[in-house]
Amino acid sequence: MEIGFGKGRFLVHATQANPNVNYFGIEIIRKYQLYTATRLVKRKLTNVKVCCADAKLVLSNSIPPNSLSAVNIFFPDPWWKKRHHKRRLFDEGFVKSLAPVLVPGGWINIATDVEEYFQEITALFAEKLPFLKGEPWGEDSPDSLVEGHLTNFEKKFVDQGKPIHHVRYRKPI
Ligand SMILES: C[S@@+](CC[C@H](N)C(=O)[O-])C[C@H]1O[C@@H](n2cnc3c(N)ncnc32)[C@H](O)[C@@H]1O
């Protein structure tokens, strides 16, 4: 599952590269969902579904427990102004809703260019899901279903030489 897939670069590439893996994307902005859905349909990709919804609601109400191999959250909106931080995707409820939906051994893969948000995210995991140990990952990391596929944001930041923070968590087997 990819949360906040935006223009869908990662989803299109990963879906094409892994025809035996089923993908599911959630995007809250309708025009991005339609844009990405069009890209997927043009390529006749059938191992993927995308929906337009708030991932917080979908995760807490509609995803069966132990059902996902990986949840990918790449470049969540930072909501820079302090008074807007409450709009951030990562909060206590969201972080707690991630572990139950993963299969044992499943991954949560996170990337952001925002150092301060990265620190907040890792602190939330340490406090709310202490049984999950964080580790860095890169696009060449094995096992996490993210090898080599950059998102639109990541490609832009890599081209600019901007540092990117990656962390992944694995649900115990
Ligand atoms: C900064 S963009 C990154 C897009 C893409 N992941 C990338 O790396 O190119 C963040 C995306 O998350 C989406 N988003 C924000 N909150 C969301 C939510 N609660 N549920 C689903 N998508 C969300 C935004 O609409 C936006 O497309």
The ligand as an SDF file (V2000), in Angstrom:
LIG
                    3D

 27 29  0  0  0  0  0  0  0  0999 V2000
    4.3030   15.9630   -0.6660 C   0  0  0  0  0  0  0  0  0  0  0  0
    3.2180   14.9550   -1.5700 S   0  0  0  0  0  0  0  0  0  0  0  0
    4.2400   13.5360   -1.9780 C   0  0  0  0  0  0  0  0  0  0  0  0
    3.6700   12.7390   -3.1220 C   0  0  0  0  0  0  0  0  0  0  0  0
    4.4440   11.4360   -3.4610 C   0  0  0  0  0  0  0  0  0  0  0  0
    4.4240   10.5260   -2.3190 N   0  0  0  0  0  0  0  0  0  0  0  0
    5.8570   11.7260   -3.8790 C   0  0  0  0  0  0  0  0  0  0  0  0
    6.7790   11.4180   -3.0960 O   0  0  0  0  0  0  0  0  0  0  0  0
    6.0540   12.2360   -4.9790 O   0  0  0  0  0  0  0  0  0  0  0  0
    2.1600   14.2740   -0.2950 C   0  0  0  0  0  0  0  0  0  0  0  0
    0.9330   13.6030   -0.8460 C   0  0  0  0  0  0  0  0  0  0  0  0
    0.1830   13.0220    0.2240 O   0  0  0  0  0  0  0  0  0  0  0  0
   -1.2010   13.2480   -0.0090 C   0  0  0  0  0  0  0  0  0  0  0  0
   -1.9040   13.1580    1.2870 N   0  0  0  0  0  0  0  0  0  0  0  0
   -1.8210   14.0330    2.3080 C   0  0  0  0  0  0  0  0  0  0  0  0
   -2.5950   13.6430    3.3400 N   0  0  0  0  0  0  0  0  0  0  0  0
   -3.1790   12.4770    2.9630 C   0  0  0  0  0  0  0  0  0  0  0  0
   -4.1090   11.5880    3.5820 C   0  0  0  0  0  0  0  0  0  0  0  0
   -4.5760   11.8260    4.8150 N   0  0  0  0  0  0  0  0  0  0  0  0
   -4.5110   10.4910    2.9020 N   0  0  0  0  0  0  0  0  0  0  0  0
   -4.0340   10.2420    1.6480 C   0  0  0  0  0  0  0  0  0  0  0  0
   -3.1710   11.0590    1.0060 N   0  0  0  0  0  0  0  0  0  0  0  0
   -2.7340   12.1530    1.6440 C   0  0  0  0  0  0  0  0  0  0  0  0
   -1.2150   14.6310   -0.6300 C   0  0  0  0  0  0  0  0  0  0  0  0
   -2.4070   14.9040   -1.3190 O   0  0  0  0  0  0  0  0  0  0  0  0
   -0.0030   14.5610   -1.5570 C   0  0  0  0  0  0  0  0  0  0  0  0
   -0.3250   14.0360   -2.8330 O   0  0  0  0  0  0  0  0  0  0  0  0
  1  2  1  0
  2  3  1  0
  2 10  1  0
  3  4  1  0
  4  5  1  0
  5  6  1  0
  5  7  1  0
  7  8  2  0
  7  9  1  0
 10 11  1  0
 11 12  1  0
 11 26  1  0
 12 13  1  0
 13 14  1  0
 13 24  1  0
 14 15  1  0
 14 23  1  0
 15 16  2  0
 16 17  1  0
 17 18  1  0
 17 23  2  0
 18 19  1  0
 18 20  2  0
 20 21  1  0
 21 22  2  0
 22 23  1  0
 24 25  1  0
 24 26  1  0
 26 27  1  0
M  CHG  2   2   1   9  -1
M  END
$$$$
